[in-house]
């Protein structure tokens, strides 16, 4: 019986960390966001190609096809607010993509959505 209170009350943290809100993440203006190094890995991290591949739902986010597929109607270079990719992730919480990844995607789109 004496072990039960130890198990229940011996948590290392007193409380859970608060989730990071999207508005709390700011990517500095001088940071260059790379599609290959910053954006494409997000699709791998969140296993986006489970549904978004050549034989699945559009856009095709598989490696080698993601950039062309996104620019064909899902990204408006220079305007993340009107880009379907950003809207689906930020407003709809699709796949629970974290705030930092959404901020990177917004910055990449707002900076012109270069294939860099």
C-alpha positions in Angstrom: 0.0 0.0 0.0 2.8 2.4 0.7 4.1 2.1 -2.9 0.9 3.5 -4.5 1.4 7.1 -3.3 5.0 7.0 -4.5 4.0 5.8 -8.0 1.2 8.3 -8.2 3.0 11.4 -6.9 6.6 10.8 -8.0 6.3 12.4 -11.4 9.4 14.3 -12.4 7.4 17.2 -13.7 4.9 19.0 -11.6 2.8 20.0 -14.6 2.7 19.3 -18.3 4.3 21.8 -20.6 1.9 24.1 -22.4 1.6 23.5 -26.1 3.3 26.1 -28.3 0.8 28.2 -30.1 1.4 29.1 -33.8 1.4 32.9 -33.0 4.2 32.3 -30.5 6.6 31.0 -33.1 8.5 33.6 -35.1 11.0 32.8 -37.8 13.5 35.7 -38.0 13.3 37.6 -41.3 16.9 36.9 -42.2 16.5 33.1 -42.0 16.3 31.4 -45.3 13.9 28.5 -45.3 15.0 25.8 -47.7 12.4 23.5 -49.3 14.9 20.5 -49.4 16.3 21.0 -45.8 13.3 22.5 -43.9 10.0 21.8 -45.7 10.3 18.4 -47.3 11.4 16.8 -44.0 8.1 17.9 -42.5 6.3 15.7 -44.9 8.5 12.7 -43.7 8.1 13.6 -40.0 4.4 13.6 -40.2 4.2 10.6 -42.6 2.2 12.7 -45.1 2.9 10.3 -47.9 0.8 7.7 -46.2 -2.1 9.4 -47.9 -0.5 12.0 -50.3 1.5 9.9 -52.8 1.2 9.3 -56.5 -1.7 6.9 -56.1 -3.4 8.7 -53.2 -4.8 12.1 -52.4 -3.5 15.2 -54.1 -1.0 16.8 -53.7 1.7 14.1 -54.1 4.1 14.8 -51.3 6.5 11.9 -52.1 10.2 12.8 -52.5 11.0 14.2 -55.9 7.4 15.1 -56.6 6.4 17.3 -53.7 7.6 20.7 -55.0 6.0 20.5 -58.4 2.8 19.1 -56.9 2.5 21.8 -54.3 3.0 24.6 -56.8 0.2 23.2 -59.0 -2.5 24.8 -57.0 -1.6 24.3 -53.3 0.9 27.1 -52.8 0.6 30.7 -53.8 4.2 32.0 -53.7 4.4 35.1 -51.6 1.1 34.6 -49.9 0.7 31.9 -47.3 -2.7 33.2 -46.2 -4.2 32.2 -49.5 -2.2 29.0 -49.9 -4.2 25.7 -49.5 -1.2 24.0 -47.9 -0.9 26.6 -45.2 -4.6 26.8 -44.6 -5.1 23.1 -44.3 -2.3 22.8 -41.8 -2.8 26.0 -39.7 -6.5 26.4 -39.7 -7.7 22.8 -39.8 -5.0 21.3 -37.7 -4.4 18.6 -40.3 -2.1 15.8 -38.9 -1.4 17.9 -35.8 1.6 19.5 -37.4 3.5 21.5 -34.8 3.6 25.3 -34.6 7.3 25.5 -35.6 6.7 23.5 -38.8 3.7 25.6 -39.7 5.7 28.8 -39.2 8.5 27.4 -41.4 6.0 26.6 -44.1 4.4 30.1 -43.9 7.8 31.7 -44.1 8.9 29.6 -47.1 5.6 30.4 -48.9 5.8 34.1 -48.0 9.4 34.3 -49.2 8.4 33.1 -52.6 8.3 29.2 -52.2 11.6 28.7 -53.9 12.8 25.2 -54.8 16.0 25.5 -52.8 
